[in-house]
């Protein structure tokens, strides 16, 4: 099937995000191969249509008005594991689910991604945001990444070229607007039973400390030396609600959707938190969320 024939018009985006929030995309393409992904980008650029890549839809807030262009769902999820002695290289397309790969590699006795058990989203999104938990992060396991640059050229980058830091990479800076096609991750031999125990422990901790309602994960980055959740709680916003959007009573750095939350409600909560925390603690909270079709006014 031609890529043009797969494009749908006026598709609501709420169903594609973990927040369950977002208006329609003018056009939407579910790309199931790298060829379709690259062709979708090329078509949008040729027609001068705004475009954006959406992976697992976790860690994003989509405008109530939607997105006036082409949203490409990256469903390219093929992967292969190359094992050599005590080391292995996991080659995965950018749309591969991170948590699924963490579980699969751990079962085979390969360590390096066990911290990612329970982290929603895709390999591509995890690299762009340098996702991490329980002492691990993507920058530590990434061996290299193939990228579709603006203008259609491809390039291969090694980790030291990607400006990794806490929840940041070059894909949020000079490489913003490029597309992560494939990644290579370096894994090491470990006891599968030990990895399973660790992952079970991580799962229990997540379940106890994180809300079950629809959300986009952590809303703000932790400022140096502080926890965003604690700062938000200290200014009296834990459990505070606007419409159906609420700072979770379980974890104050999560905004949850209690039913029909809108993006504007989430933004108002975020603005309120930034304003109060800065006024009372002198600390400026920075969003961890990515925004589609809107801008965060305090950034």
PETA-V149897 format. One record per pair of residues at least 6 apart in sequence whose ideal C-beta (glycine too) atoms are under 6 Angstrom apart, sorted by the first residue. I is the first residue (numbers start at 0). J is the second residue. D is the distance in whole Angstrom. If there is no record, write none. Layout:
((I;J;D) (I;J;D))
This chain:
((2;35;5) (2;38;5) (2;39;6) (5;28;6) (6;26;5) (6;28;5) (7;27;5) (8;26;6) (9;23;5) (10;23;6) (10;24;5) (10;27;4) (11;23;5) (12;21;4) (12;24;6) (12;61;5) (13;19;5) (13;20;6) (13;21;5) (15;56;5) (16;56;4) (16;59;6) (16;61;6) (17;56;6) (17;57;4) (17;215;6) (18;213;6) (18;215;5) (18;256;6) (19;213;5) (19;256;5) (20;260;6) (20;262;5) (21;61;3) (22;63;5) (22;64;5) (22;65;3) (23;65;4) (24;65;6) (24;66;5) (24;70;4) (25;67;5) (25;68;6) (26;69;4) (27;70;5) (28;39;5) (28;71;5) (29;72;4) (29;74;5) (30;36;4) (30;39;5) (30;71;5) (31;74;5) (33;75;5) (33;180;6) (36;75;6) (39;71;5) (43;50;4) (43;69;5) (48;68;5) (48;69;5) (49;68;3) (50;68;5) (50;69;4) (51;70;6) (51;291;6) (52;71;5) (52;73;5) (52;178;6) (53;70;5) (53;72;5) (54;73;5) (54;120;6) (54;121;4) (54;123;5) (54;124;4) (55;119;6) (55;120;4) (55;121;5) (57;119;4) (57;120;4) (57;216;6) (58;215;5) (58;216;5) (59;289;5) (59;291;6) (60;262;6) (60;265;6) (60;288;5) (60;290;5) (61;291;5) (61;292;6) (62;262;5) (62;292;3) (62;293;4) (63;261;5) (63;262;5) (63;263;6) (65;292;6) (66;291;6) (66;292;4) (73;93;6) (73;94;4) (74;94;5) (75;92;4) (75;94;4) (76;92;6) (76;94;5) (76;95;4) (77;92;5) (78;91;4) (78;95;5) (79;90;5) (80;87;6) (80;89;5) (81;88;5) (85;188;4) (87;109;5) (87;186;5) (88;183;5) (89;184;4) (89;186;6) (90;183;5) (91;122;5) (91;182;6) (92;181;5) (93;122;6) (93;123;3) (93;179;4) (93;180;6) (94;121;5) (95;122;5) (97;115;5) (97;118;6) (97;120;6) (97;122;6) (97;125;5) (98;115;6) (98;117;6) (98;118;6) (101;112;4) (101;115;4) (101;116;5) (104;112;6) (104;186;6) (105;113;5) (105;194;4) (106;191;6) (108;191;4) (109;186;4) (110;187;5) (110;189;3) (110;194;6) (111;140;5) (111;186;4) (111;187;6) (113;194;5) (113;197;5) (113;198;5) (114;132;5) (114;133;4) (114;135;3) (116;198;4) (116;201;5) (117;202;6) (117;205;5) (118;130;6) (122;182;5) (123;179;4) (125;137;5) (126;137;5) (126;179;6) (126;182;6) (127;168;6) (127;170;4) (128;166;6) (129;136;6) (129;137;5) (129;138;5) (129;163;5) (129;166;6) (129;167;6) (129;168;5) (130;137;6) (133;201;6) (138;158;6) (138;163;4) (140;184;5) (140;185;6) (141;158;5) (142;183;4) (142;185;5) (143;155;6) (143;157;5) (143;183;5) (144;156;5) (144;179;6) (144;182;5) (145;155;5) (145;180;5) (145;181;4) (146;154;5) (146;177;5) (146;179;6) (147;153;6) (147;178;4) (147;180;6) (148;154;6) (148;177;5) (149;176;5) (161;168;5) (161;169;5) (162;169;4) (166;220;5) (166;287;6) (208;250;6) (209;250;6) (210;247;4) (210;249;4) (210;253;5) (210;255;5) (212;255;4) (213;256;4) (214;253;5) (214;255;5) (215;288;6) (217;252;5) (217;287;5) (218;252;6) (218;254;5) (219;227;4) (219;252;6) (219;284;4) (219;287;6) (220;285;5) (220;287;5) (221;227;5) (222;282;5) (227;252;5) (227;284;6) (228;250;6) (228;251;4) (228;252;4) (230;276;5) (230;280;6) (231;251;4) (231;272;5) (232;251;4) (234;275;4) (234;276;6) (234;279;5) (236;246;5) (236;272;6) (237;246;6) (237;251;4) (238;248;4) (239;246;5) (241;264;5) (241;267;5) (241;268;5) (242;260;6) (242;264;4) (243;257;4) (243;258;5) (243;259;5) (243;260;4) (244;254;6) (244;260;4) (244;264;4) (244;265;5) (244;268;6) (245;255;5) (245;257;6) (246;254;6) (247;253;4) (247;255;5) (254;265;5) (254;268;6) (273;284;5) (273;297;5) (276;282;6) (276;284;5) (277;283;5) (286;295;5))
